[in-house]
Amino acid sequence: MTTTAEGMAFDRGVRPVAELVFREKASAVLGFRPAPELQARIEELAGKSNEGQLTHAEREEYEGYVRANKFIAILQRLAREVSRQAA
């Protein structure tokens, strides 16, 4: 559970929609994994980032993947919570 005011507000705002969607699709959300070629690209950019070798365009691309990953993690957490409540 998120403990910051912003995080709690986000949860309160999103939870009603998540409950509607995840009643039917929780297992699909929980099982989601990126395509292997996308995962390879993310890992390539992560390696270059760790070595300080990203171009500006690559940094923007990598930051987009990082934001997407955070969003997917939030969706998966909500799907787990909805699944537990339904059980």
PDB file as gemmi writes it, atoms N, CA and C in Angstrom:
CRYST1    1.000    1.000    1.000  90.00  90.00  90.00 P 1                      
ATOM      1  N   MET A   1       0.844  -1.187   0.000  1.00  0.00           N  
ATOM      2  CA  MET A   1       0.000   0.000   0.000  1.00  0.00           C  
ATOM      3  C   MET A   1       0.881   1.239   0.000  1.00  0.00           C  
ATOM      4  N   THR A   2       0.508   2.215  -0.785  1.00  0.00           N  
ATOM      5  CA  THR A   2       1.238   3.466  -0.877  1.00  0.00           C  
ATOM      6  C   THR A   2       0.955   4.307   0.357  1.00  0.00           C  
ATOM      7  N   THR A   3       1.993   4.986   0.861  1.00  0.00           N  
ATOM      8  CA  THR A   3       1.809   5.771   2.079  1.00  0.00           C  
ATOM      9  C   THR A   3       1.914   7.272   1.871  1.00  0.00           C  
ATOM     10  N   THR A   4       2.332   7.738   0.691  1.00  0.00           N  
ATOM     11  CA  THR A   4       2.378   9.177   0.460  1.00  0.00           C  
ATOM     12  C   THR A   4       0.966   9.678   0.155  1.00  0.00           C  
ATOM     13  N   ALA A   5       0.731  10.949   0.396  1.00  0.00           N  
ATOM     14  CA  ALA A   5      -0.585  11.526   0.113  1.00  0.00           C  
ATOM     15  C   ALA A   5      -0.919  11.394  -1.371  1.00  0.00           C  
ATOM     16  N   GLU A   6       0.071  11.621  -2.221  1.00  0.00           N  
ATOM     17  CA  GLU A   6      -0.162  11.500  -3.656  1.00  0.00           C  
ATOM     18  C   GLU A   6      -0.496  10.057  -4.023  1.00  0.00           C  
ATOM     19  N   GLY A   7       0.243   9.119  -3.480  1.00  0.00           N  
ATOM     20  CA  GLY A   7      -0.003   7.712  -3.763  1.00  0.00           C  
ATOM     21  C   GLY A   7      -1.368   7.252  -3.291  1.00  0.00           C  
ATOM     22  N   MET A   8      -1.750   7.694  -2.093  1.00  0.00           N  
ATOM     23  CA  MET A   8      -3.068   7.313  -1.570  1.00  0.00           C  
ATOM     24  C   MET A   8      -4.180   7.916  -2.415  1.00  0.00           C  
ATOM     25  N   ALA A   9      -3.997   9.164  -2.871  1.00  0.00           N  
ATOM     26  CA  ALA A   9      -4.995   9.796  -3.729  1.00  0.00           C  
ATOM     27  C   ALA A   9      -5.090   9.053  -5.063  1.00  0.00           C  
ATOM     28  N   PHE A  10      -3.955   8.669  -5.615  1.00  0.00           N  
ATOM     29  CA  PHE A  10      -3.950   7.902  -6.863  1.00  0.00           C  
ATOM     30  C   PHE A  10      -4.715   6.597  -6.677  1.00  0.00           C  
ATOM     31  N   ASP A  11      -4.419   5.878  -5.602  1.00  0.00           N  
ATOM     32  CA  ASP A  11      -5.116   4.616  -5.322  1.00  0.00           C  
ATOM     33  C   ASP A  11      -6.624   4.823  -5.205  1.00  0.00           C  
ATOM     34  N   ARG A  12      -7.032   5.844  -4.468  1.00  0.00           N  
ATOM     35  CA  ARG A  12      -8.472   6.110  -4.308  1.00  0.00           C  
ATOM     36  C   ARG A  12      -9.127   6.448  -5.631  1.00  0.00           C  
ATOM     37  N   GLY A  13      -8.416   7.171  -6.482  1.00  0.00           N  
ATOM     38  CA  GLY A  13      -8.978   7.555  -7.772  1.00  0.00           C  
ATOM     39  C   GLY A  13      -9.051   6.409  -8.762  1.00  0.00           C  
ATOM     40  N   VAL A  14      -8.086   5.503  -8.704  1.00  0.00           N  
ATOM     41  CA  VAL A  14      -7.995   4.425  -9.684  1.00  0.00           C  
ATOM     42  C   VAL A  14      -8.724   3.162  -9.230  1.00  0.00           C  
ATOM     43  N   ARG A  15      -8.784   2.924  -7.938  1.00  0.00           N  
ATOM     44  CA  ARG A  15      -9.322   1.659  -7.420  1.00  0.00           C  
ATOM     45  C   ARG A  15     -10.717   1.316  -7.948  1.00  0.00           C  
ATOM     46  N   PRO A  16     -11.676   2.230  -8.026  1.00  0.00           N  
ATOM     47  CA  PRO A  16     -13.003   1.843  -8.529  1.00  0.00           C  
ATOM     48  C   PRO A  16     -12.960   1.296  -9.962  1.00  0.00           C  
ATOM     49  N   VAL A  17     -12.152   1.911 -10.808  1.00  0.00           N  
ATOM     50  CA  VAL A  17     -12.022   1.422 -12.180  1.00  0.00           C  
ATOM     51  C   VAL A  17     -11.280   0.088 -12.191  1.00  0.00           C  
ATOM     52  N   ALA A  18     -10.233  -0.005 -11.390  1.00  0.00           N  
ATOM     53  CA  ALA A  18      -9.462  -1.252 -11.323  1.00  0.00           C  
ATOM     54  C   ALA A  18     -10.352  -2.409 -10.881  1.00  0.00           C  
ATOM     55  N   GLU A  19     -11.202  -2.177  -9.918  1.00  0.00           N  
ATOM     56  CA  GLU A  19     -12.084  -3.246  -9.445  1.00  0.00           C  
ATOM     57  C   GLU A  19     -13.030  -3.712 -10.552  1.00  0.00           C  
ATOM     58  N   LEU A  20     -13.521  -2.785 -11.355  1.00  0.00           N  
ATOM     59  CA  LEU A  20     -14.388  -3.162 -12.476  1.00  0.00           C  
ATOM     60  C   LEU A  20     -13.640  -4.001 -13.503  1.00  0.00           C  
ATOM     61  N   VAL A  21     -12.464  -3.569 -13.861  1.00  0.00           N  
ATOM     62  CA  VAL A  21     -11.686  -4.233 -14.900  1.00  0.00           C  
ATOM     63  C   VAL A  21     -11.089  -5.541 -14.404  1.00  0.00           C  
ATOM     64  N   PHE A  22     -10.527  -5.525 -13.218  1.00  0.00           N  
ATOM     65  CA  PHE A  22      -9.767  -6.674 -12.744  1.00  0.00           C  
ATOM     66  C   PHE A  22     -10.613  -7.827 -12.249  1.00  0.00           C  
ATOM     67  N   ARG A  23     -11.884  -7.629 -12.033  1.00  0.00           N  
ATOM     68  CA  ARG A  23     -12.734  -8.768 -11.674  1.00  0.00           C  
ATOM     69  C   ARG A  23     -12.684  -9.826 -12.772  1.00  0.00           C  
ATOM     70  N   GLU A  24     -12.586  -9.370 -14.002  1.00  0.00           N  
ATOM     71  CA  GLU A  24     -12.568 -10.276 -15.154  1.00  0.00           C  
ATOM     72  C   GLU A  24     -11.158 -10.566 -15.669  1.00  0.00           C  
ATOM     73  N   LYS A  25     -10.240  -9.644 -15.495  1.00  0.00           N  
ATOM     74  CA  LYS A  25      -8.946  -9.728 -16.170  1.00  0.00           C  
ATOM     75  C   LYS A  25      -7.741  -9.761 -15.230  1.00  0.00           C  
ATOM     76  N   ALA A  26      -7.930  -9.989 -13.961  1.00  0.00           N  
ATOM     77  CA  ALA A  26      -6.821  -9.947 -13.013  1.00  0.00           C  
ATOM     78  C   ALA A  26      -5.716 -10.917 -13.388  1.00  0.00           C  
ATOM     79  N   SER A  27      -6.053 -12.138 -13.759  1.00  0.00           N  
ATOM     80  CA  SER A  27      -5.006 -13.120 -14.071  1.00  0.00           C  
ATOM     81  C   SER A  27      -4.205 -12.710 -15.308  1.00  0.00           C  
ATOM     82  N   ALA A  28      -4.857 -12.103 -16.287  1.00  0.00           N  
ATOM     83  CA  ALA A  28      -4.141 -11.638 -17.478  1.00  0.00           C  
ATOM     84  C   ALA A  28      -3.170 -10.510 -17.120  1.00  0.00           C  
ATOM     85  N   VAL A  29      -3.605  -9.606 -16.273  1.00  0.00           N  
ATOM     86  CA  VAL A  29      -2.736  -8.503 -15.853  1.00  0.00           C  
ATOM     87  C   VAL A  29      -1.567  -9.045 -15.038  1.00  0.00           C  
ATOM     88  N   LEU A  30      -1.844  -9.962 -14.135  1.00  0.00           N  
ATOM     89  CA  LEU A  30      -0.785 -10.523 -13.296  1.00  0.00           C  
ATOM     90  C   LEU A  30       0.219 -11.332 -14.112  1.00  0.00           C  
ATOM     91  N   GLY A  31      -0.221 -11.942 -15.190  1.00  0.00           N  
ATOM     92  CA  GLY A  31       0.660 -12.747 -16.012  1.00  0.00           C  
ATOM     93  C   GLY A  31       1.366 -11.989 -17.120  1.00  0.00           C  
ATOM     94  N   PHE A  32       1.086 -10.693 -17.233  1.00  0.00           N  
ATOM     95  CA  PHE A  32       1.674  -9.917 -18.323  1.00  0.00           C  
ATOM     96  C   PHE A  32       3.194  -9.871 -18.216  1.00  0.00           C  
ATOM     97  N   ARG A  33       3.849 -10.106 -19.347  1.00  0.00           N  
ATOM     98  CA  ARG A  33       5.292  -9.952 -19.485  1.00  0.00           C  
ATOM     99  C   ARG A  33       5.538  -9.318 -20.852  1.00  0.00           C  
ATOM    100  N   PRO A  34       6.543  -8.457 -20.946  1.00  0.00           N  
ATOM    101  CA  PRO A  34       6.831  -7.852 -22.254  1.00  0.00           C  
ATOM    102  C   PRO A  34       7.327  -8.905 -23.239  1.00  0.00           C  
ATOM    103  N   ALA A  35       7.135  -8.626 -24.512  1.00  0.00           N  
ATOM    104  CA  ALA A  35       7.639  -9.504 -25.563  1.00  0.00           C  
ATOM    105  C   ALA A  35       9.155  -9.622 -25.414  1.00  0.00           C  
ATOM    106  N   PRO A  36       9.712 -10.778 -25.758  1.00  0.00           N  
ATOM    107  CA  PRO A  36      11.163 -10.978 -25.581  1.00  0.00           C  
ATOM    108  C   PRO A  36      12.026  -9.909 -26.258  1.00  0.00           C  
ATOM    109  N   GLU A  37      11.629  -9.466 -27.457  1.00  0.00           N  
ATOM    110  CA  GLU A  37      12.438  -8.443 -28.124  1.00  0.00           C  
ATOM    111  C   GLU A  37      12.371  -7.104 -27.405  1.00  0.00           C  
ATOM    112  N   LEU A  38      11.221  -6.783 -26.815  1.00  0.00           N  
ATOM    113  CA  LEU A  38      11.115  -5.556 -26.024  1.00  0.00           C  
ATOM    114  C   LEU A  38      11.945  -5.682 -24.751  1.00  0.00           C  
ATOM    115  N   GLN A  39      11.863  -6.823 -24.087  1.00  0.00           N  
ATOM    116  CA  GLN A  39      12.652  -7.035 -22.873  1.00  0.00           C  
ATOM    117  C   GLN A  39      14.146  -6.914 -23.176  1.00  0.00           C  
ATOM    118  N   ALA A  40      14.573  -7.448 -24.313  1.00  0.00           N  
ATOM    119  CA  ALA A  40      15.982  -7.352 -24.700  1.00  0.00           C  
ATOM    120  C   ALA A  40      16.389  -5.894 -24.917  1.00  0.00           C  
ATOM    121  N   ARG A  41      15.500  -5.115 -25.536  1.00  0.00           N  
ATOM    122  CA  ARG A  41      15.806  -3.697 -25.763  1.00  0.00           C  
ATOM    123  C   ARG A  41      15.915  -2.954 -24.436  1.00  0.00           C  
ATOM    124  N   ILE A  42      15.009  -3.218 -23.522  1.00  0.00           N  
ATOM    125  CA  ILE A  42      15.049  -2.560 -22.206  1.00  0.00           C  
ATOM    126  C   ILE A  42      16.354  -2.913 -21.489  1.00  0.00           C  
ATOM    127  N   GLU A  43      16.745  -4.180 -21.533  1.00  0.00           N  
ATOM    128  CA  GLU A  43      17.983  -4.609 -20.887  1.00  0.00           C  
ATOM    129  C   GLU A  43      19.207  -3.974 -21.545  1.00  0.00           C  
ATOM    130  N   GLU A  44      19.170  -3.834 -22.873  1.00  0.00           N  
ATOM    131  CA  GLU A  44      20.269  -3.161 -23.581  1.00  0.00           C  
ATOM    132  C   GLU A  44      20.400  -1.716 -23.108  1.00  0.00           C  
ATOM    133  N   LEU A  45      19.271  -1.013 -23.042  1.00  0.00           N  
ATOM    134  CA  LEU A  45      19.300   0.379 -22.600  1.00  0.00           C  
ATOM    135  C   LEU A  45      19.708   0.489 -21.136  1.00  0.00           C  
ATOM    136  N   ALA A  46      19.257  -0.446 -20.310  1.00  0.00           N  
ATOM    137  CA  ALA A  46      19.637  -0.432 -18.896  1.00  0.00           C  
ATOM    138  C   ALA A  46      21.148  -0.583 -18.748  1.00  0.00           C  
ATOM    139  N   GLY A  47      21.727  -1.489 -19.517  1.00  0.00           N  
ATOM    140  CA  GLY A  47      23.173  -1.670 -19.466  1.00  0.00           C  
ATOM    141  C   GLY A  47      23.922  -0.419 -19.887  1.00  0.00           C  
ATOM    142  N   LYS A  48      23.463   0.196 -20.969  1.00  0.00           N  
ATOM    143  CA  LYS A  48      24.100   1.422 -21.432  1.00  0.00           C  
ATOM    144  C   LYS A  48      23.924   2.548 -20.417  1.00  0.00           C  
ATOM    145  N   SER A  49      22.767   2.576 -19.752  1.00  0.00           N  
ATOM    146  CA  SER A  49      22.514   3.598 -18.739  1.00  0.00           C  
ATOM    147  C   SER A  49      23.469   3.432 -17.560  1.00  0.00           C  
ATOM    148  N   ASN A  50      23.649   2.189 -17.128  1.00  0.00           N  
ATOM    149  CA  ASN A  50      24.546   1.922 -15.997  1.00  0.00           C  
ATOM    150  C   ASN A  50      25.981   2.335 -16.303  1.00  0.00           C  
ATOM    151  N   GLU A  51      26.345   2.323 -17.577  1.00  0.00           N  
ATOM    152  CA  GLU A  51      27.700   2.697 -17.971  1.00  0.00           C  
ATOM    153  C   GLU A  51      27.796   4.144 -18.458  1.00  0.00           C  
ATOM    154  N   GLY A  52      26.665   4.880 -18.368  1.00  0.00           N  
ATOM    155  CA  GLY A  52      26.664   6.278 -18.776  1.00  0.00           C  
ATOM    156  C   GLY A  52      26.846   6.467 -20.274  1.00  0.00           C  
ATOM    157  N   GLN A  53      26.342   5.532 -21.069  1.00  0.00           N  
ATOM    158  CA  GLN A  53      26.572   5.568 -22.510  1.00  0.00           C  
ATOM    159  C   GLN A  53      25.306   5.792 -23.331  1.00  0.00           C  
ATOM    160  N   LEU A  54      24.240   6.251 -22.726  1.00  0.00           N  
ATOM    161  CA  LEU A  54      23.008   6.498 -23.477  1.00  0.00           C  
ATOM    162  C   LEU A  54      23.083   7.813 -24.243  1.00  0.00           C  
ATOM    163  N   THR A  55      22.585   7.795 -25.472  1.00  0.00           N  
ATOM    164  CA  THR A  55      22.401   9.055 -26.191  1.00  0.00           C  
ATOM    165  C   THR A  55      21.168   9.736 -25.592  1.00  0.00           C  
ATOM    166  N   HIS A  56      20.953  10.965 -25.983  1.00  0.00           N  
ATOM    167  CA  HIS A  56      19.765  11.683 -25.487  1.00  0.00           C  
ATOM    168  C   HIS A  56      18.485  10.937 -25.870  1.00  0.00           C  
ATOM    169  N   ALA A  57      18.393  10.503 -27.124  1.00  0.00           N  
ATOM    170  CA  ALA A  57      17.195   9.787 -27.587  1.00  0.00           C  
ATOM    171  C   ALA A  57      17.022   8.465 -26.834  1.00  0.00           C  
ATOM    172  N   GLU A  58      18.126   7.758 -26.603  1.00  0.00           N  
ATOM    173  CA  GLU A  58      18.040   6.502 -25.859  1.00  0.00           C  
ATOM    174  C   GLU A  58      17.613   6.739 -24.420  1.00  0.00           C  
ATOM    175  N   ARG A  59      18.099   7.817 -23.812  1.00  0.00           N  
ATOM    176  CA  ARG A  59      17.701   8.131 -22.435  1.00  0.00           C  
ATOM    177  C   ARG A  59      16.197   8.384 -22.371  1.00  0.00           C  
ATOM    178  N   GLU A  60      15.676   9.141 -23.325  1.00  0.00           N  
ATOM    179  CA  GLU A  60      14.233   9.393 -23.358  1.00  0.00           C  
ATOM    180  C   GLU A  60      13.462   8.091 -23.534  1.00  0.00           C  
ATOM    181  N   GLU A  61      13.932   7.238 -24.428  1.00  0.00           N  
ATOM    182  CA  GLU A  61      13.282   5.950 -24.650  1.00  0.00           C  
ATOM    183  C   GLU A  61      13.308   5.115 -23.365  1.00  0.00           C  
ATOM    184  N   TYR A  62      14.472   5.032 -22.741  1.00  0.00           N  
ATOM    185  CA  TYR A  62      14.627   4.239 -21.521  1.00  0.00           C  
ATOM    186  C   TYR A  62      13.732   4.775 -20.403  1.00  0.00           C  
ATOM    187  N   GLU A  63      13.680   6.082 -20.251  1.00  0.00           N  
ATOM    188  CA  GLU A  63      12.823   6.676 -19.224  1.00  0.00           C  
ATOM    189  C   GLU A  63      11.356   6.344 -19.472  1.00  0.00           C  
ATOM    190  N   GLY A  64      10.958   6.280 -20.741  1.00  0.00           N  
ATOM    191  CA  GLY A  64       9.589   5.870 -21.068  1.00  0.00           C  
ATOM    192  C   GLY A  64       9.319   4.444 -20.627  1.00  0.00           C  
ATOM    193  N   TYR A  65      10.285   3.556 -20.851  1.00  0.00           N  
ATOM    194  CA  TYR A  65      10.121   2.162 -20.410  1.00  0.00           C  
ATOM    195  C   TYR A  65      10.075   2.072 -18.888  1.00  0.00           C  
ATOM    196  N   VAL A  66      10.882   2.876 -18.206  1.00  0.00           N  
ATOM    197  CA  VAL A  66      10.866   2.874 -16.741  1.00  0.00           C  
ATOM    198  C   VAL A  66       9.496   3.322 -16.229  1.00  0.00           C  
ATOM    199  N   ARG A  67       8.943   4.382 -16.817  1.00  0.00           N  
ATOM    200  CA  ARG A  67       7.605   4.847 -16.409  1.00  0.00           C  
ATOM    201  C   ARG A  67       6.547   3.783 -16.695  1.00  0.00           C  
ATOM    202  N   ALA A  68       6.639   3.154 -17.860  1.00  0.00           N  
ATOM    203  CA  ALA A  68       5.677   2.103 -18.205  1.00  0.00           C  
ATOM    204  C   ALA A  68       5.773   0.951 -17.211  1.00  0.00           C  
ATOM    205  N   ASN A  69       6.992   0.572 -16.836  1.00  0.00           N  
ATOM    206  CA  ASN A  69       7.188  -0.511 -15.883  1.00  0.00           C  
ATOM    207  C   ASN A  69       6.567  -0.174 -14.528  1.00  0.00           C  
ATOM    208  N   LYS A  70       6.729   1.052 -14.090  1.00  0.00           N  
ATOM    209  CA  LYS A  70       6.117   1.472 -12.815  1.00  0.00           C  
ATOM    210  C   LYS A  70       4.596   1.386 -12.904  1.00  0.00           C  
ATOM    211  N   PHE A  71       4.039   1.828 -14.024  1.00  0.00           N  
ATOM    212  CA  PHE A  71       2.591   1.791 -14.204  1.00  0.00           C  
ATOM    213  C   PHE A  71       2.080   0.352 -14.203  1.00  0.00           C  
ATOM    214  N   ILE A  72       2.779  -0.523 -14.918  1.00  0.00           N  
ATOM    215  CA  ILE A  72       2.383  -1.937 -14.946  1.00  0.00           C  
ATOM    216  C   ILE A  72       2.477  -2.548 -13.555  1.00  0.00           C  
ATOM    217  N   ALA A  73       3.505  -2.186 -12.799  1.00  0.00           N  
ATOM    218  CA  ALA A  73       3.638  -2.690 -11.421  1.00  0.00           C  
ATOM    219  C   ALA A  73       2.454  -2.242 -10.564  1.00  0.00           C  
ATOM    220  N   ILE A  74       2.008  -1.010 -10.755  1.00  0.00           N  
ATOM    221  CA  ILE A  74       0.838  -0.515 -10.016  1.00  0.00           C  
ATOM    222  C   ILE A  74      -0.402  -1.310 -10.415  1.00  0.00           C  
ATOM    223  N   LEU A  75      -0.595  -1.518 -11.715  1.00  0.00           N  
ATOM    224  CA  LEU A  75      -1.746  -2.295 -12.173  1.00  0.00           C  
ATOM    225  C   LEU A  75      -1.713  -3.710 -11.608  1.00  0.00           C  
ATOM    226  N   GLN A  76      -0.535  -4.324 -11.587  1.00  0.00           N  
ATOM    227  CA  GLN A  76      -0.428  -5.685 -11.066  1.00  0.00           C  
ATOM    228  C   GLN A  76      -0.697  -5.725  -9.566  1.00  0.00           C  
ATOM    229  N   ARG A  77      -0.235  -4.723  -8.838  1.00  0.00           N  
ATOM    230  CA  ARG A  77      -0.530  -4.670  -7.394  1.00  0.00           C  
ATOM    231  C   ARG A  77      -2.034  -4.552  -7.165  1.00  0.00           C  
ATOM    232  N   LEU A  78      -2.677  -3.673  -7.922  1.00  0.00           N  
ATOM    233  CA  LEU A  78      -4.122  -3.518  -7.783  1.00  0.00           C  
ATOM    234  C   LEU A  78      -4.847  -4.809  -8.160  1.00  0.00           C  
ATOM    235  N   ALA A  79      -4.388  -5.479  -9.212  1.00  0.00           N  
ATOM    236  CA  ALA A  79      -5.017  -6.745  -9.622  1.00  0.00           C  
ATOM    237  C   ALA A  79      -4.888  -7.793  -8.514  1.00  0.00           C  
ATOM    238  N   ARG A  80      -3.722  -7.866  -7.847  1.00  0.00           N  
ATOM    239  CA  ARG A  80      -3.554  -8.802  -6.731  1.00  0.00           C  
ATOM    240  C   ARG A  80      -4.516  -8.474  -5.594  1.00  0.00           C  
ATOM    241  N   GLU A  81      -4.634  -7.192  -5.278  1.00  0.00           N  
ATOM    242  CA  GLU A  81      -5.515  -6.783  -4.176  1.00  0.00           C  
ATOM    243  C   GLU A  81      -6.975  -7.094  -4.501  1.00  0.00           C  
ATOM    244  N   VAL A  82      -7.401  -6.817  -5.718  1.00  0.00           N  
ATOM    245  CA  VAL A  82      -8.775  -7.099  -6.125  1.00  0.00           C  
ATOM    246  C   VAL A  82      -9.017  -8.598  -6.108  1.00  0.00           C  
ATOM    247  N   SER A  83      -8.057  -9.378  -6.573  1.00  0.00           N  
ATOM    248  CA  SER A  83      -8.185 -10.834  -6.574  1.00  0.00           C  
ATOM    249  C   SER A  83      -8.330 -11.380  -5.149  1.00  0.00           C  
ATOM    250  N   ARG A  84      -7.548 -10.865  -4.228  1.00  0.00           N  
ATOM    251  CA  ARG A  84      -7.630 -11.300  -2.824  1.00  0.00           C  
ATOM    252  C   ARG A  84      -8.988 -10.960  -2.215  1.00  0.00           C  
ATOM    253  N   GLN A  85      -9.504  -9.783  -2.538  1.00  0.00           N  
ATOM    254  CA  GLN A  85     -10.793  -9.355  -1.997  1.00  0.00           C  
ATOM    255  C   GLN A  85     -11.926 -10.211  -2.539  1.00  0.00           C  
ATOM    256  N   ALA A  86     -11.794 -10.657  -3.801  1.00  0.00           N  
ATOM    257  CA  ALA A  86     -12.843 -11.455  -4.436  1.00  0.00           C  
ATOM    258  C   ALA A  86     -12.844 -12.886  -3.907  1.00  0.00           C  
ATOM    259  N   ALA A  87     -11.718 -13.338  -3.404  1.00  0.00           N  
ATOM    260  CA  ALA A  87     -11.593 -14.748  -2.937  1.00  0.00           C  
ATOM    261  C   ALA A  87     -12.248 -14.950  -1.579  1.00  0.00           C  
TER     262      ALA A  87                                                      
END                                                                             
